[in-house]
């Protein structure tokens, strides 16, 4: 398994290319922006078959249309985030920039425990509401793509539409209860590990 991070956009956001070594198949996780660097990575890879979205905020989905046009990959988004694709008051594009997210169609709504295959990699969907009502994390082998649920020594905001602080704390507790350690690849900031966050992130221990 290979993981390549590209950061971009106004906030900026981490986008990841997840690649299965055995089959060469890949997925793009949270393309929240358009950039030549991201497009070049996708073109060079040539095997992107899935676009996986942790939630529907503009800084995680604004590059979806461009990647889809370049790959025709299937688009996966949690069930409770479907309205975010077209509603600027939910995805925040209107609030921040008075613009809209380039339109796209979700092929597969995601639910808790669902598995998405990327080549021979099994990507498990773990619903972690709080930052938004339908936020999720993706678990694959020893990695968690945590979106805006868990970040190094921090967590996502809950003061935007559908956010809920109590739900977020429950979701962080759920992550903390996972057995073993994981590498954590968040939507913003640097990578971390689950053990490090268990020991040092104060939000992990609040209930």
C-alpha positions in Angstrom: 0.0 0.0 0.0 1.3 3.4 -1.0 0.0 6.8 0.3 0.8 10.1 -1.4 -0.3 13.4 0.1 -0.9 16.6 -1.8 -2.0 19.7 0.0 -3.8 22.6 -1.7 -6.8 25.0 -1.7 -7.4 28.0 0.4 -7.3 26.4 3.9 -5.3 24.2 2.8 -6.6 20.6 2.7 -4.8 17.3 2.5 -5.7 15.1 -0.5 -4.4 11.6 -0.6 -3.7 9.0 -3.3 -4.1 5.5 -2.0 -2.6 2.8 -4.2 -2.7 -1.0 -4.0 0.8 -2.4 -4.7 -0.5 -5.7 -5.9 -3.0 -4.5 -8.6 -1.9 -0.9 -9.2 -5.4 0.3 -8.6 -5.8 3.6 -6.8 -8.3 5.9 -5.0 -8.2 9.6 -4.4 -9.4 10.7 -1.0 -10.9 14.1 -0.4 -9.9 16.1 -3.5 -10.9 19.5 -2.1 -9.2 21.6 -4.7 -8.0 21.7 -8.3 -4.3 21.9 -9.0 -1.9 21.0 -11.8 0.1 19.0 -9.2 -2.9 16.9 -8.3 -4.0 16.4 -11.9 -0.5 15.4 -12.9 -0.3 12.8 -10.1 -3.7 11.4 -11.2 -2.6 11.3 -14.9 0.7 9.7 -14.1 -1.0 7.1 -11.9 -3.5 6.2 -14.5 -5.4 3.7 -12.4 -7.7 5.8 -10.2 -11.0 3.9 -9.8 -12.5 5.5 -6.8 -13.0 9.0 -5.3 -13.6 8.6 -1.5 -15.0 11.5 0.4 -15.0 11.8 4.2 -17.6 14.6 4.3 -19.2 17.2 2.1 -17.5 20.5 3.0 -16.2 22.5 0.0 -12.6 22.1 1.0 -12.9 18.3 0.6 -15.1 18.1 -2.5 -14.3 21.0 -4.8 -11.9 19.0 -6.9 -14.1 16.0 -7.3 -15.5 17.1 -10.7 -12.1 17.6 -12.2 -10.8 14.2 -11.0 -13.9 12.5 -12.2 -13.5 14.0 -15.7 -9.9 12.8 -15.8 -10.6 9.3 -14.5 -14.4 8.4 -14.7 -13.8 7.0 -11.2 -16.8 6.1 -9.0 -17.6 8.7 -6.3 -18.3 7.6 -2.8 -19.8 9.9 -0.1 -21.6 9.2 3.2 -25.4 8.9 2.9 -26.1 11.8 5.3 -23.8 14.1 3.3 -25.6 13.9 -0.1 -27.2 17.4 0.2 -23.8 19.0 0.7 -22.9 18.4 -2.9 -25.3 21.1 -4.2 -26.2 23.2 -1.1 -23.7 26.0 -0.6 -25.0 26.7 2.9 -24.1 23.2 3.9 -20.8 22.7 2.0 -19.8 26.3 3.0 -18.6 27.4 -0.4 -21.2 30.1 -0.4 -20.4 31.2 3.1 -16.7 31.5 2.5 -16.4 32.5 -1.2 -19.9 33.1 -2.5 -19.2 30.4 -5.1 -20.5 26.9 -5.7 -18.8 23.5 -5.9 -18.4 22.1 -9.4 -21.3 19.7 -9.7 -20.9 15.9 -9.6 -23.0 12.8 -9.1 -22.4 10.5 -6.2 -22.4 6.9 -7.4 -22.3 5.1 -4.0 -23.7 6.5 -0.7 -21.7 5.1 2.2 -22.9 3.7 5.5 -21.2 2.4 8.6 -19.3 -0.8 8.2 -19.4 -0.7 4.4 -16.3 -1.9 2.6 -14.9 -0.3 -0.6 -12.4 -2.3 -2.6 -9.5 -0.5 -4.2 -7.7 -3.3 -6.0 -7.2 -5.8 -3.3 -7.2 -3.3 -0.5 -10.3 -3.3 1.7 -11.3 0.2 2.8 -13.7 0.1 5.7 -16.1 2.9 6.4 -16.4 4.1 10.0 -19.1 6.7 10.6 -17.8 9.4 12.9 -20.4 12.2 13.0 -19.8 15.4 14.8 -17.9 17.7 12.5 -20.8 17.2 10.1 -23.8 14.8 10.6 -22.4 12.3 8.1 -18.7 12.5 8.6 -16.8 9.3 8.3 -13.2 7.9 8.5 -11.7 5.3 6.1 -9.7 2.4 7.6 -7.4 0.4 5.5 -4.7 -1.9 6.9 -2.8 0.2 9.4 -4.0 3.6 8.2 -7.0 5.9 9.1 -8.0 8.7 6.8 -9.7 10.8 9.4 -11.0 13.8 7.4 -11.9 16.6 9.8 -12.8 14.2 12.7 -9.4 13.7 14.2 -6.3 15.9 13.6 -3.0 16.1 15.3 -3.7 17.2 18.9 -7.0 18.6 17.8 -10.4 17.8 16.1 -12.8 19.3 13.7 -15.0 22.3 14.4 -18.7 21.8 15.2 -20.1 25.3 14.8 -21.1 24.9 11.1 -24.4 23.5 9.9 -25.1 19.9 11.1 -22.1 19.9 13.5 -22.6 18.5 16.9 -19.9 18.6 19.7 -21.3 15.7 21.7 -21.4 13.5 18.6 -17.8 14.5 17.8 -16.6 13.5 21.2 -18.4 10.1 20.9 -16.8 9.6 17.5 -13.3 10.4 18.9 -14.0 7.9 21.7 -14.9 5.3 19.1 -11.6 5.9 17.3 -9.8 5.7 20.6 -11.4 2.3 21.3 -10.1 0.7 18.1 -7.7 -2.1 18.9 -4.0 -1.5 18.2 -2.3 1.5 16.7 -2.9 3.2 13.3 -1.2 5.9 11.2 -3.6 8.8 11.0 -3.9 10.9 7.9 -6.1 13.9 8.6 -7.8 16.4 6.4 -5.6 19.2 7.6 -2.1 19.4 9.2 0.5 16.7 9.6 0.1 13.0 10.0 0.0 11.4 13.4 -0.7 8.1 15.1 -3.7 6.9 17.1 -1.5 6.0 20.1 0.0 9.5 20.1 -3.5 11.0 20.0 -4.7 8.7 22.8 -1.8 9.9 25.0 -1.7 13.6 24.1 -5.0 14.8 22.5 -7.2 16.1 25.2 -10.4 15.7 23.1 -9.9 12.0 22.9 -10.6 11.6 26.6 -13.6 13.9 26.9 -17.0 12.3 27.1 
